[in-house]
Amino acid sequence: MKNRSFANLAVFAIFFGIALVEALRNQNWLEALLFAALGILSLWADFKKK
C-alpha cells in the first residue's frame, strides 16, 4: 500500500495546516503551538519505521 503515506500527508495538511493557520491568524499562540506539536508528532508517527 504505497498510497498510505500520501493519504496521511494529505490529512495532515488539511487538518493541522488549516488549524495552525487559523490559530496564527487569531494570534492564539498557545493553540498554534499545540497544533504544530501535534502535527509534528503525527508526521513522526506516520513515517517512523516499524
C-alpha angles and dihedrals in degrees: 000000000000095000092065095088091048091052091050091049091050092051089048093051094047100043106031096030095055093041091050094048091048092050091049091047091055090044091237096151098178092053091045090052091049093051092045091051093047091048093051091047091049093050091047091052092048097051098036114118113248 
